[in-house]
Amino acid sequence: MAAGRPLAFDEADVAAFAAASGDRNPLHVDRSYARTTPFGERVVHGSLLALEALRCLADDQLAEVRALEVTFGGAVLVGETVEAEVREVPQADGWQVRVVGRGRLLARVLARRAPGPAEEVDVPPPARPMRTEPNDPPAPPQAGDVIGGAYAARGLSAGALAPPLAEGLAWASYVVGMEAPGLHGVFAALKLSLLDGGGGAGAYALRVTEHDPRTERLVLTGVLEPAAGGRLAAVIDCFGRPAVPEIDAAALLPAEPAAASGRAVVVVGGSRGFGAAAALALLARGHETHVVHSSPARLADERLRGHLADARDAEAMERVAKELEERGLPLHGIVLAASPPPLPMAVTVSSAPSVADYVATALRLAVVPLGALLPLLGRGGFVVFCSSTAVSAPPRDWPHYVAAKGALEGVAAWTAASTPGVRSVAARLPKMLTAMTNLPSMRVSAAAPEPVAKRLVELIEADELSPGLTVLEEELT
């Protein structure tokens, strides 16, 4: 019979685990940093999620556990509620806890009574202390490299679970978030076995057994000897997120230099990714280009005029509109490029509120700026609604994203019908390599944003788009 309970983690929970484990990766503790990642919000440490999931077991069951296998299928965000369910698994001589959220399996923890096979690795005395800042190496470790050092968890709460196993979970989190891959690490899976012996070294040694340069997958195999005693064999599976290339301004220049147009354009969500590329392409065409961005950021060119504002906030967008009016230049165009990160979801009864909330948030990011800026737009001006090829070829795990972009195209159609003389463009953009798509499953076959932005601006500036609604897809790929 299955038994379980809801799980949720607040800022205090995450901060306490960061202090106990030593994993202070900003993905978990820095909201500003997390907003620049594909997750869009701080992510609960995977090991904290696993520790809390294990509390679904009775104390007498938990005390019998000698090995753990953990796999992560998706992120749990700070403040999000998920469901944990435990089942006995006789063939594995143990129990399985499944964590489900947004209609998907987000984590699976298999707790066994018997330890698994382990590779023997010598653990030398710690050569260096624990890191206090995440490692950001210039290149990822290679197969055969050895990583090691001191480790100790402090104040870790794990109930009846054997303390070395609890410390092993915390250590694995530290390794991924602070050591290898480090700053840009993503935890994928872990195997831990509690072995006999151990010299209380308070140290670990890991060997890189696999490195896939295409996906930046790393497999680390080794041993932790906690200072409190015991010996743990481990296999850690993780991914790196290589830095996304900065937007190449030179790739966005027109064939002939453009003189000042005497007109203004606004790019909402123009501080990074496709929005930044579109802003630079419009700037290169001689327009006074204004960028609305919600987080402090260095804009791609000092000539861009930044407006720090939440695009969902009506008062903030009205202030932006007033500032544009005071500039005295006619508004020639609006690019609505802001969008929340699309974490994978499924459509279920329990996930329906999350799907609906995503669609509402995505629409608000476009409709509020549109409402504030559309009255300023002159005849012959344009509004670009950044849609996606996902509308015509829906990805399995993005029902919320497909629904949001479909609704956005509906607003584009309304704009065309209600504002004669305005060019309303639904731009179905291809998958592009940006900070929002910087995950192994999304980077593969992703296009660079510069050619897409340049082509879009070329079509607009060549006056090839008539007033009314235009849907662009093949023209941009």
Secondary structure, 3 states (H helix, E strand, C coil): CCEEEEEECCHHHHHHHHHHHCCCCHHHHCHHHHCCCCCCCCECCHHHHHHHHHCCCCHHHHCCCCEEEEEECCCCECCCEEEEEEEEEHHHCEEEEEEEECCEEEEEEEEECCCCCCCCCCCCCCCCCCCCCCCCCCCCCCCCCEEEEECCCCCCCCCCCCHHHHHHHHHHHHHHHHHCCCCCEEEEEEEEEEECCCCCCCEEEEEEEEEECCCCEEEEEEEEECCCCCEEEEEEEEEECCCCCCCCHHHHCCCCCCCCCCCEEEEECCCCHHHHHHHHHHHHCCCEEEEEECCCCCCCCCCCEEEECCCCCHHHHHHHHHHHHHHCCCEEEEEECCCCCCCCCCCCCCCHHHHHHHHHHHHHHHHHHHHHHHHHEEEEEEEEEEEEHHHCCCCCCCHHHHHHHHHHHHHHHHHHHHCCCCEEEEEEECCECCHHHCCHHHHCCCECHHHHHHHHHHHHHCCCCCCEEEEECHHHC
